């Protein structure tokens, strides 16, 4: 028993002197290594996607599809891997959502929507997009984030990733962030414009 205890203490001393080295997510190779460690899968160097969002401590990861572009499979938040569903449900809470006031939550929610959730799943539409100038298409409305109780509602237009058809497709998306920062998505409107009308 005494010998066993001594062995445990010796192991603790060794571990204290040799702390585990965190994976370096500053490089794409580091992200691939961390992804494999977290999921057991390889992130293909050719078809794997790595997105540096500009939101502190958030890197998104996905797979490339030729008819769609990159499709997000999850991301790292503060070094921890979260699949897409978990990222959507808990990402904001891991970045201080609970401590933000209503204005800070609205600002964060709009940035989270554009830079993280829609990093690849469509691009925010600028005000000068020609598709909104026709008589048979909706009027443009700017992205907006409005506090609602302890949550936030974010509304914006996106242009979907280019596909194989000669048309531009637009969706008006509404994201609802609840009091804990979890996000639900709904579509408010949508339309498509033939490429020939935009050229």
VOPAGU-2260 file (C-alpha; in pm, 1 decimal, decimal comma):
REM VOPAGU-2260
SITE   aa  ch    i         X         Y         Z
SITE  UNK   A    0       0,0       0,0       0,0
SITE  UNK   A    1     281,3     239,3      94,0
SITE  UNK   A    2     468,5     152,6    -226,1
SITE  UNK   A    3     154,4     214,3    -432,7
SITE  UNK   A    4     103,1     553,2    -268,7
SITE  UNK   A    5     464,0     648,1    -339,0
SITE  UNK   A    6     418,8     559,1    -704,3
SITE  UNK   A    7     110,2     780,1    -726,3
SITE  UNK   A    8     291,0    1073,3    -565,4
SITE  UNK   A    9     584,8    1027,2    -801,4
SITE  UNK   A   10     350,9    1031,4   -1100,7
SITE  UNK   A   11     187,8    1350,6    -974,6
SITE  UNK   A   12     524,4    1519,5    -942,5
SITE  UNK   A   13     611,3    1424,1   -1300,2
SITE  UNK   A   14     278,6    1546,1   -1434,9
SITE  UNK   A   15     313,7    1876,3   -1249,6
SITE  UNK   A   16     647,8    1933,9   -1413,7
SITE  UNK   A   17     524,2    1837,8   -1762,0
SITE  UNK   A   18     193,8    2016,9   -1829,7
SITE  UNK   A   19      -7,9    1906,8   -2132,3
SITE  UNK   A   20      56,3    2116,9   -2440,8
SITE  UNK   A   21    -259,0    2271,3   -2587,6
SITE  UNK   A   22    -316,6    2231,7   -2960,5
SITE  UNK   A   23    -216,5    2545,4   -3149,0
SITE  UNK   A   24    -517,9    2663,7   -3348,2
SITE  UNK   A   25    -323,4    2954,9   -3497,7
SITE  UNK   A   26    -228,4    2739,2   -3796,4
SITE  UNK   A   27    -444,9    2533,4   -4028,6
SITE  UNK   A   28    -237,4    2225,6   -3946,9
SITE  UNK   A   29    -310,7    2287,4   -3580,4
SITE  UNK   A   30    -682,3    2310,0   -3651,5
SITE  UNK   A   31    -671,3    1984,0   -3846,3
SITE  UNK   A   32    -489,5    1812,6   -3559,7
SITE  UNK   A   33    -739,9    1943,8   -3304,3
SITE  UNK   A   34   -1031,6    1839,9   -3525,2
SITE  UNK   A   35    -898,9    1486,0   -3555,4
SITE  UNK   A   36    -840,6    1466,6   -3180,6
SITE  UNK   A   37   -1194,8    1588,7   -3107,8
SITE  UNK   A   38   -1385,5    1389,9   -3369,5
SITE  UNK   A   39   -1162,5    1103,1   -3474,1
SITE  UNK   A   40   -1201,4    1211,8   -3837,5
SITE  UNK   A   41    -949,6    1360,5   -4078,0
SITE  UNK   A   42   -1011,9    1710,4   -4213,3
SITE  UNK   A   43    -914,2    1668,8   -4575,2
SITE  UNK   A   44    -643,0    1917,0   -4677,3
SITE  UNK   A   45    -803,3    1964,6   -5019,5
SITE  UNK   A   46   -1174,8    1960,3   -4941,3
SITE  UNK   A   47   -1180,1    2056,4   -4574,3
SITE  UNK   A   48   -1273,7    2416,2   -4492,9
SITE  UNK   A   49   -1132,8    2628,7   -4210,5
SITE  UNK   A   50   -1286,4    2969,1   -4143,2
SITE  UNK   A   51   -1135,6    3229,0   -3912,1
SITE  UNK   A   52   -1442,1    3427,5   -3819,7
SITE  UNK   A   53   -1299,0    3739,3   -3660,6
SITE  UNK   A   54   -1509,9    3666,5   -3352,3
SITE  UNK   A   55   -1270,9    3609,9   -3063,2
SITE  UNK   A   56   -1172,5    3245,2   -3009,8
SITE  UNK   A   57   -1409,4    3112,7   -3280,1
SITE  UNK   A   58   -1292,3    2906,5   -3577,8
SITE  UNK   A   59   -1545,7    2725,9   -3795,9
SITE  UNK   A   60   -1478,2    2401,4   -3982,5
SITE  UNK   A   61   -1657,4    2234,9   -4270,3
SITE  UNK   A   62   -1648,0    2026,4   -4586,4
SITE  UNK   A   63   -1648,0    2147,9   -4944,6
SITE  UNK   A   64   -1925,7    2052,5   -5188,1
SITE  UNK   A   65   -1885,5    2146,4   -5553,7
SITE  UNK   A   66   -2247,9    2256,2   -5595,3
SITE  UNK   A   67   -2263,5    2450,4   -5269,1
SITE  UNK   A   68   -1922,9    2551,2   -5139,5
SITE  UNK   A   69   -1821,5    2498,4   -4778,8
SITE  UNK   A   70   -2079,7    2347,6   -4544,2
SITE  UNK   A   71   -2014,0    2396,5   -4173,3
SITE  UNK   A   72   -1982,0    2087,9   -3954,8
SITE  UNK   A   73   -1894,8    2274,6   -3634,5
SITE  UNK   A   74   -1632,8    2497,2   -3481,6
SITE  UNK   A   75   -1387,7    2563,2   -3203,9
SITE  UNK   A   76   -1494,8    2806,6   -2932,3
SITE  UNK   A   77   -1221,7    2887,7   -2685,6
SITE  UNK   A   78   -1034,4    2580,7   -2809,7
SITE  UNK   A   79   -1325,7    2341,3   -2746,0
SITE  UNK   A   80   -1484,8    2158,2   -3038,8
SITE  UNK   A   81   -1861,7    2199,5   -3085,5
SITE  UNK   A   82   -2061,0    2040,0   -3365,8
SITE  UNK   A   83   -2299,9    2269,0   -3554,2
SITE  UNK   A   84   -2602,6    2189,8   -3338,6
SITE  UNK   A   85   -2409,5    2247,4   -3015,8
SITE  UNK   A   86   -2244,7    2559,9   -3154,0
SITE  UNK   A   87   -2588,8    2700,8   -3235,5
SITE  UNK   A   88   -2729,5    2609,2   -2896,2
SITE  UNK   A   89   -2441,7    2702,0   -2666,7
SITE  UNK   A   90   -2182,6    2909,1   -2856,5
SITE  UNK   A   91   -2292,3    3254,1   -2735,0
SITE  UNK   A   92   -2318,8    3134,6   -2373,6
SITE  UNK   A   93   -1954,2    3023,5   -2385,0
SITE  UNK   A   94   -1850,4    3374,7   -2487,9
SITE  UNK   A   95   -2014,2    3566,9   -2206,2
SITE  UNK   A   96   -2376,1    3604,6   -2321,3
SITE  UNK   A   97   -2502,2    3588,4   -1962,1
SITE  UNK   A   98   -2299,3    3894,7   -1861,5
SITE  UNK   A   99   -2399,9    4115,9   -2156,5
SITE  UNK   A  100   -2658,5    4391,2   -2132,8
SITE  UNK   A  101   -2932,6    4417,7   -2396,6
SITE  UNK   A  102   -2732,4    4642,3   -2631,3
SITE  UNK   A  103   -2423,0    4425,6   -2610,0
SITE  UNK   A  104   -2635,9    4117,5   -2677,5
SITE  UNK   A  105   -2790,1    4278,9   -2986,2
SITE  UNK   A  106   -2448,7    4380,0   -3122,3
SITE  UNK   A  107   -2304,1    4036,7   -3049,1
SITE  UNK   A  108   -2602,6    3852,2   -3201,6
SITE  UNK   A  109   -2573,6    4038,7   -3531,6
SITE  UNK   A  110   -2200,9    3971,6   -3548,6
SITE  UNK   A  111   -2245,9    3605,8   -3448,9
SITE  UNK   A  112   -2504,9    3562,1   -3722,6
SITE  UNK   A  113   -2291,6    3709,7   -3999,8
SITE  UNK   A  114   -1944,0    3593,6   -3901,3
SITE  UNK   A  115   -2016,0    3252,9   -3748,4
SITE  UNK   A  116   -2352,5    3095,4   -3833,8
SITE  UNK   A  117   -2353,3    3233,2   -4188,1
SITE  UNK   A  118   -1980,1    3223,6   -4241,5
SITE  UNK   A  119   -2044,0    2996,8   -4543,5
SITE  UNK   A  120   -2421,6    2951,3   -4545,4
SITE  UNK   A  121   -2491,6    3257,7   -4757,8
SITE  UNK   A  122   -2361,5    3614,7   -4754,0
SITE  UNK   A  123   -2528,6    3919,5   -4602,6
SITE  UNK   A  124   -2676,0    4130,0   -4882,8
SITE  UNK   A  125   -2550,8    4488,9   -4924,2
SITE  UNK   A  126   -2796,0    4773,4   -4978,9
SITE  UNK   A  127   -2689,5    4831,4   -5341,0
SITE  UNK   A  128   -2771,9    4479,8   -5462,3
SITE  UNK   A  129   -2947,6    4514,0   -5797,8
SITE  UNK   A  130   -3186,6    4226,1   -5730,2
SITE  UNK   A  131   -3386,9    4446,0   -5491,8
SITE  UNK   A  132   -3443,5    4724,8   -5745,5
SITE  UNK   A  133   -3700,3    4548,6   -5966,1
SITE  UNK   A  134   -4074,1    4611,0   -5935,5
SITE  UNK   A  135   -4144,7    4242,5   -5884,8
SITE  UNK   A  136   -3892,2    4186,3   -5604,0
SITE  UNK   A  137   -3911,3    4288,1   -5236,9
SITE  UNK   A  138   -3769,8    4613,0   -5105,0
SITE  UNK   A  139   -3434,5    4588,7   -4933,9
SITE  UNK   A  140   -3418,0    4609,7   -4555,2
SITE  UNK   A  141   -3090,3    4643,2   -4367,9
SITE  UNK   A  142   -2978,5    4382,9   -4113,7
SITE  UNK   A  143   -3124,4    4458,1   -3770,8
SITE  UNK   A  144   -3093,4    4319,2   -3419,3
SITE  UNK   A  145   -3366,4    4406,5   -3169,7
SITE  UNK   A  146   -3376,6    4317,6   -2800,5
SITE  UNK   A  147   -3683,3    4113,0   -2706,7
SITE  UNK   A  148   -3712,8    4040,8   -2337,0
SITE  UNK   A  149   -3385,0    3878,8   -2232,3
SITE  UNK   A  150   -3318,7    3768,0   -2588,7
SITE  UNK   A  151   -3257,9    3920,3   -2929,8
SITE  UNK   A  152   -3424,9    3889,2   -3270,4
SITE  UNK   A  153   -3197,3    3935,4   -3571,9
SITE  UNK   A  154   -3338,9    3984,5   -3921,9
SITE  UNK   A  155   -3138,2    4007,5   -4243,9
SITE  UNK   A  156   -3127,6    3916,0   -4612,1
SITE  UNK   A  157   -2876,5    3661,8   -4737,5
SITE  UNK   A  158   -2776,1    3559,0   -5085,5
SITE  UNK   A  159   -2741,9    3183,7   -5093,5
SITE  UNK   A  160   -2413,4    3026,7   -5204,6
SITE  UNK   A  161   -2391,6    3001,4   -5583,8
SITE  UNK   A  162   -2516,2    2673,9   -5721,8
SITE  UNK   A  163   -2522,5    2524,3   -6067,9
SITE  UNK   A  164   -2808,1    2740,3   -6203,8
SITE  UNK   A  165   -2782,4    3087,0   -6355,4
SITE  UNK   A  166   -2981,1    3267,7   -6088,1
SITE  UNK   A  167   -2929,6    3446,9   -5759,4
SITE  UNK   A  168   -3138,3    3324,4   -5466,3
SITE  UNK   A  169   -3220,6    3540,3   -5164,5
SITE  UNK   A  170   -3371,9    3457,4   -4826,2
SITE  UNK   A  171   -3483,8    3685,7   -4546,4
SITE  UNK   A  172   -3377,8    3508,7   -4228,9
SITE  UNK   A  173   -3489,1    3565,1   -3871,5
SITE  UNK   A  174   -3274,4    3433,6   -3588,0
SITE  UNK   A  175   -3410,4    3433,5   -3233,8
SITE  UNK   A  176   -3155,3    3425,3   -2952,4
SITE  UNK   A  177   -3317,9    3321,5   -2626,2
SITE  UNK   A  178   -3219,1    3432,1   -2276,6
SITE  UNK   A  179   -2935,5    3176,5   -2270,6
SITE  UNK   A  180   -2808,4    3264,4   -2619,6
SITE  UNK   A  181   -2944,0    2955,3   -2795,7
SITE  UNK   A  182   -3050,9    3027,6   -3152,9
SITE  UNK   A  183   -3351,3    2920,7   -3358,8
SITE  UNK   A  184   -3388,8    3004,1   -3727,6
SITE  UNK   A  185   -3690,1    3080,5   -3945,1
SITE  UNK   A  186   -3734,8    3206,7   -4299,9
SITE  UNK   A  187   -3944,6    3520,5   -4348,7
SITE  UNK   A  188   -3936,0    3555,9   -4728,1
SITE  UNK   A  189   -3743,3    3448,2   -5034,5
SITE  UNK   A  190   -3707,7    3504,4   -5407,2
SITE  UNK   A  191   -3481,3    3431,5   -5702,6
SITE  UNK   A  192   -3367,0    3645,6   -5995,8
SITE  UNK   A  193   -3238,0    3509,4   -6325,0
SITE  UNK   A  194   -2875,7    3589,7   -6387,8
SITE  UNK   A  195   -2954,9    3755,5   -6720,1
SITE  UNK   A  196   -3152,9    4030,3   -6543,0
SITE  UNK   A  197   -2858,8    4112,2   -6319,1
SITE  UNK   A  198   -2595,4    4139,6   -6593,5
